Amino acid sequence: MKVAIIGAGPSGITCCKTLREAGIDATCYEAGDRVGGQWVLGNSSGLSSAYDSLRTNTNRDMSRFTDFAFPDDYPEYPDHALMAAWFHRYAEHFDVLPHVKFETKVERLQKQAEGFLLGTATEETHYDAVVLAIGNLWSPVMPTFAGAFDGEMLHASDYFNPTTPIDCSGKRVMVVGIGNSGCEIAVELSEAAEVTLSARSSQTIMQRIKPGDMGPPHPGDDVMAPFNLLPVPVRDGLFRFLMPKIMARMAVSPETMAAVGLPSEKPDVFSKRSVVNDDIIDRLKAGALTARPDVKSIEGRNVVFVDGSTAEVDVIVCATGYRFSIPFAHPDLLGVEDEHDLALYQGIMHPAHHNLFVIGVVRALCSIWPLSEQQSKWISALLNGKFQLPAQSKIEMRAYPILKVPFSNCQFRAADLRREAGLT
């Protein structure tokens, strides 16, 4: 069996390693010149959204692969350079590198009677199965504003640091969006510029977990009692009941949010990824950042916000998210016009094509790549005939839109995959 894995980021390399260890002939395609994907600052693929101050939001224990820990001399929350080096070390250690086609962009993927035809600029190759490990943080979404802005504007995906690609030193900068990237970029810029942070809606903000504190469990670990003794619907219901209460104790209070000018409505922890940032609240309290609500309109360099307040800005950085995109696959293959509507069995397998998989695109409360490792083990077991899929009607019934479901527990999701695949 020949399998193509598209993308050699964290998800792609752990999939390649997992499949090859299981005796499957897996080849990885990577548009850039090295492994690591989003964690490679200035990746030659042109698709990395890394910036100078980027570091992990989950600690070393949560972020490790099951069989490859972080070096002891790594900090609890490594930066992008250390992460890129660690991913390279992983790929080197497990002999993944010889099976990666670097600087090779996939341009088309066509279904055939058996398998797929994968096309690049120079060749076409038949594969029995395809795994998409391309992630969903590389196709930026730019907002539209009423009026016209005559300053400089860029998306967070193009931001490197306060002087690159735009020198923001001493300028008036507005960062739009208070997700993880927006908050980190705003904090970094506030050291060099006058920064306004525009927040459209409320957000859960918390600090990084300190050593010794209990954080989210690792996807590769067994589910702790009593959760592992409960029926799945009861287990998941208990999680949905307890999680908001736990998050409320860890998060910045609504009163503090209101005091620094941020929206203070109680956010739904299952609908939005929480922000992990140690500095944003302190910078707002100190006046190094000014919080504003959503933008109503812009004329020249004057920004009007929905509450009637205004600000003069020279540069706008849009930390407004990304679209999940599979540009090389025809909508007829996917069965949807918009990839955000893509529904997959177990969040992994296309319900109509049992040899087309997506990994690492999930709404889950954890580090993503350890979950990708578990997804890869499920794919490996399926391709090697270690378990049987349910009837087609049940596959279609259980398929769900991977980017429209509530955020879930990584450990539960991984345990369910291992149970179905007979890996427990």
SVG drawing of the C-alpha trace seen along z (x, -y; Angstrom):
<svg xmlns="http://www.w3.org/2000/svg" viewBox="-28 -61 48 68">
<polyline fill="none" stroke="black" stroke-width="0.4" points="0.0,0.0 1.3,-3.5 0.1,-6.4 0.7,-10.1 0.8,-12.5 0.5,-16.2 2.3,-18.5 5.4,-17.9 4.4,-20.0 4.0,-18.3 1.0,-16.3 2.5,-15.2 5.8,-13.9 4.1,-11.9 1.8,-10.4 4.7,-9.5 6.6,-7.9 3.5,-6.0 2.5,-4.6 6.0,-3.5 6.6,-1.8 3.4,0.2 4.9,1.3 3.0,-1.1 4.9,-2.8 4.2,-6.4 5.6,-9.5 5.3,-13.0 5.0,-16.1 6.2,-19.4 6.1,-22.8 8.9,-24.2 12.5,-23.1 12.3,-21.7 9.9,-20.0 8.0,-21.9 5.3,-23.7 3.9,-26.7 6.7,-26.6 9.4,-27.5 9.8,-31.3 9.9,-32.5 9.3,-29.0 10.2,-28.9 6.7,-27.5 5.4,-31.0 2.7,-29.5 4.0,-29.9 2.3,-32.3 5.1,-32.3 6.4,-35.5 9.4,-36.4 7.6,-36.2 5.7,-33.0 6.0,-30.2 3.8,-27.3 0.7,-27.8 0.8,-24.2 3.7,-23.0 6.3,-20.4 4.4,-17.5 1.1,-18.3 2.9,-18.9 5.2,-15.9 4.8,-12.9 4.2,-9.6 7.6,-8.3 9.6,-11.5 10.0,-13.9 11.4,-17.3 15.1,-17.8 15.5,-18.5 17.2,-21.9 14.1,-23.1 12.0,-25.7 8.5,-24.8 7.1,-26.7 9.5,-26.5 9.7,-29.2 9.3,-28.7 13.0,-28.1 13.2,-25.4 10.0,-23.8 11.3,-23.7 14.5,-22.1 12.6,-19.6 10.4,-18.6 13.5,-18.2 15.1,-16.0 11.9,-13.9 11.9,-13.4 15.6,-12.6 15.4,-10.2 12.5,-8.2 14.0,-8.2 11.2,-10.3 13.4,-12.8 14.4,-10.4 10.6,-10.0 9.8,-13.7 9.7,-15.3 10.8,-18.8 10.0,-21.9 7.3,-19.9 3.9,-21.5 0.8,-19.4 -1.2,-21.1 -4.1,-18.6 -5.6,-15.5 -8.0,-13.4 -10.0,-10.4 -9.6,-7.3 -11.4,-4.0 -8.8,-2.7 -7.0,-5.4 -5.9,-8.8 -3.8,-10.6 -1.6,-13.2 -0.1,-15.8 2.8,-18.3 4.5,-20.7 6.7,-17.9 5.0,-14.5 1.8,-12.6 1.8,-9.6 -0.8,-7.1 -1.5,-6.5 -3.8,-4.0 -4.7,-6.5 -4.0,-10.1 -3.7,-11.9 -4.1,-15.7 -1.9,-17.1 -2.0,-20.7 -3.5,-22.3 -5.9,-25.2 -3.7,-28.2 -2.2,-29.3 -5.1,-30.8 -5.7,-34.2 -9.1,-35.9 -8.9,-39.7 -11.8,-41.8 -13.7,-44.4 -14.1,-47.8 -16.6,-50.5 -14.8,-53.5 -11.2,-53.7 -8.0,-53.4 -5.0,-55.2 -2.3,-53.7 -0.6,-50.4 -2.5,-47.1 -1.4,-43.5 -2.6,-40.2 -1.0,-38.6 0.2,-35.8 2.6,-38.3 3.8,-39.8 7.3,-38.9 8.2,-41.6 7.7,-45.3 10.0,-46.3 9.2,-43.6 7.6,-43.7 6.4,-47.2 8.5,-49.3 5.9,-50.2 8.4,-51.9 6.8,-55.0 3.7,-54.6 0.0,-54.3 -0.9,-50.6 -4.3,-48.9 -4.4,-45.2 -7.8,-43.7 -8.7,-40.5 -8.1,-39.1 -7.3,-35.5 -3.9,-34.1 -2.0,-35.7 -3.7,-39.1 -2.9,-39.3 0.7,-38.1 1.3,-40.5 -0.3,-43.4 1.9,-42.8 5.1,-42.6 4.1,-45.8 3.4,-47.7 7.1,-47.7 7.7,-49.8 4.5,-51.5 1.3,-53.1 -1.1,-50.2 -4.9,-49.9 -6.5,-46.5 -9.9,-46.1 -12.0,-43.3 -15.3,-42.4 -16.5,-39.9 -15.6,-38.4 -12.9,-35.9 -11.6,-33.5 -8.1,-34.7 -5.9,-32.7 -2.2,-32.5 0.1,-29.6 0.0,-26.8 2.8,-26.9 5.0,-23.8 3.2,-21.6 -0.2,-22.8 -2.6,-20.3 -3.4,-21.1 -5.2,-19.3 -4.2,-15.6 -2.1,-14.3 -4.0,-12.7 -1.8,-9.6 -2.5,-8.9 -5.3,-6.7 -8.5,-8.3 -8.5,-8.6 -11.2,-7.1 -14.1,-7.6 -14.4,-8.9 -13.1,-5.7 -15.8,-3.7 -18.7,-5.8 -20.7,-5.3 -19.5,-7.7 -22.6,-9.9 -22.5,-10.3 -18.8,-10.9 -19.1,-13.6 -22.1,-15.2 -20.1,-15.4 -17.2,-17.0 -19.5,-19.6 -20.9,-20.3 -17.6,-20.6 -15.4,-22.2 -17.0,-25.7 -16.7,-25.7 -13.0,-24.7 -12.3,-27.3 -14.0,-30.1 -11.7,-29.5 -8.6,-29.7 -9.7,-32.6 -9.5,-36.3 -12.6,-37.5 -15.4,-39.4 -14.7,-42.3 -11.1,-42.5 -11.9,-42.2 -14.3,-45.2 -11.8,-47.2 -9.2,-47.0 -11.8,-47.8 -12.3,-44.3 -15.7,-42.8 -16.8,-41.1 -19.7,-38.9 -19.2,-35.3 -17.8,-33.5 -18.8,-30.0 -15.7,-27.9 -16.9,-25.2 -17.3,-27.6 -14.0,-29.6 -10.4,-28.6 -9.3,-30.2 -6.4,-32.8 -3.3,-31.8 -1.3,-34.9 0.7,-36.0 1.1,-39.7 -2.0,-41.1 -3.9,-42.1 -0.9,-43.6 -0.1,-45.7 -3.7,-46.9 -3.7,-47.8 -0.4,-49.7 -1.8,-51.7 0.7,-50.3 -2.3,-49.0 -5.7,-50.6 -8.7,-48.3 -11.5,-49.3 -14.6,-47.5 -15.3,-46.5 -14.6,-48.8 -17.5,-50.6 -15.8,-52.5 -12.5,-54.0 -11.9,-57.3 -8.3,-58.1 -6.5,-57.2 -9.4,-57.9 -11.0,-54.8 -14.6,-55.0 -15.6,-52.2 -19.1,-50.9 -19.3,-52.7 -18.6,-56.0 -15.0,-56.4 -12.3,-57.1 -8.5,-56.6 -5.9,-57.7 -3.9,-54.8 -1.1,-54.5 -0.9,-50.7 -3.5,-47.9 -2.6,-44.4 -5.5,-42.0 -5.3,-39.0 -8.6,-37.8 -8.1,-34.1 -7.8,-31.7 -9.9,-29.6 -9.5,-25.8 -8.6,-25.4 -7.8,-22.4 -7.0,-24.2 -5.7,-21.2 -8.8,-19.1 -11.9,-19.7 -15.2,-20.3 -16.6,-17.2 -14.0,-15.1 -14.7,-16.7 -18.5,-16.8 -18.7,-20.4 -18.2,-23.9 -16.7,-25.2 -14.1,-23.2 -15.5,-24.5 -18.5,-22.3 -16.4,-19.2 -17.8,-16.4 -15.6,-13.4 -16.1,-10.1 -14.3,-10.3 -13.2,-13.7 -10.6,-11.9 -12.1,-9.9 -14.1,-11.1 -17.4,-9.3 -17.6,-8.7 -13.8,-7.9 -12.5,-5.5 -9.0,-6.1 -9.0,-9.9 -8.1,-11.3 -7.6,-14.7 -5.5,-15.0 -4.6,-17.9 -7.7,-19.9 -9.8,-19.7 -11.6,-21.8 -10.1,-20.4 -8.8,-21.7 -5.2,-20.5 -2.0,-20.6 -2.9,-19.5 0.0,-17.4 -0.1,-14.7 -3.7,-14.2 -2.6,-14.0 -0.3,-11.1 -3.4,-9.3 -5.3,-10.0 -2.4,-8.5 -2.4,-5.3 -6.1,-5.0 -5.4,-5.4 -2.6,-2.9 -4.8,-0.3 -7.6,-0.9 -5.3,-0.6 -3.7,2.6 -7.1,4.2 -6.8,4.3 -10.5,3.3 -13.6,3.0 -15.6,-0.1 -19.3,-0.2 -21.9,0.0 -21.9,-2.9 -25.2,-4.3 -23.5,-4.6 -20.4,-6.2 -22.5,-8.9 -24.6,-9.3 -21.5,-9.7 -19.6,-12.1 -19.5,-15.6 -18.2,-18.9 -14.7,-19.1 -14.6,-22.9 -18.2,-23.5 -18.5,-21.2 -18.0,-22.4 -14.5,-22.2 -14.0,-18.8 -11.6,-16.9 -8.5,-15.6 -8.0,-12.7 -11.5,-11.4 -11.4,-11.8 -8.0,-9.9 -9.3,-7.2 -12.4,-6.6 -10.1,-6.3 -7.9,-3.7 -10.9,-1.8 -12.4,-1.5 -9.0,-0.6 -8.4,2.1 -5.3,0.3 -6.3,0.2"/>
</svg>
